[in-house]
Amino acid sequence: MEAIIVAPKKRERRVPASLIKEVLDGQPIYYKGYRSVMYGHKNLEEIMGASSLEGLVILLHSKIIE
């Protein structure tokens, strides 16, 4: 008599499009830290970085508004 080992099914988890940085050759490239967002430890804004130019624009914009 042979024992049959059945592997547990992997739970498929759909990643929202907002956590995908780009798609390269049909494979999604996720933002670093996307799992933290999926588990609810962080929000989307916390993992999405800004370039130095974007940071400068935001800083100047905030100075103009004051």
N, C-alpha and C positions, 0 to 999 in steps of 0.2 A: 504494500500500500504506500502510495506517494503522498507527501504533504504538499499542498499547494499554498504558496505564500502570495497573498494579495497585498500590494502596496496601497496605502491609503491615498485617496484622491486628493490632489492639490486643490485648494480652494482658489478659484479664479477671482482675482480682485481687479476690477476695472479702474484704471487711473484716469482721472478727469483730464481733459485736453488742456486745462490751464496749468497743469504740472509738467507738460511736455514742452521742452525748450525748442526742439526741432526734430524733423524726421530725416534720417540719413539712410539711404538704400532700403527704405521701407521699415526700418527699425526706429522706434521712438528714442530720443535722447531726453532723459528726465532732468529736471533741476536737481542740483545737489541738495539733499535733505527732504526730498519729496515724501519719503516714508514717514517722516515726522509730521508732515501735514496730513497724511492719510490716517495716522493714528490719533490725530487731534492734539499733539503736543505743541505744534507751532501753527501759525497761519501762513497763508501764501506770501504775504508781504515780507515776512521774516526771512524767507529762504531766497527770494528774488533779489539779487544784488544790483547795484547801480554802478555804472562806469564813473570814472573820475569826472568826465565831461558832464554827465547827467547830474552829478553831485554839485558841480560848480553852477550849473544852470539853476538848480533848485535853491542853492544858497543865494544867488543873485536875485532870483525871483522873490524869495522871502524878504530880502532887504528892501526891494522896491515896494512891496506891499505894506511894510511897516510904516 
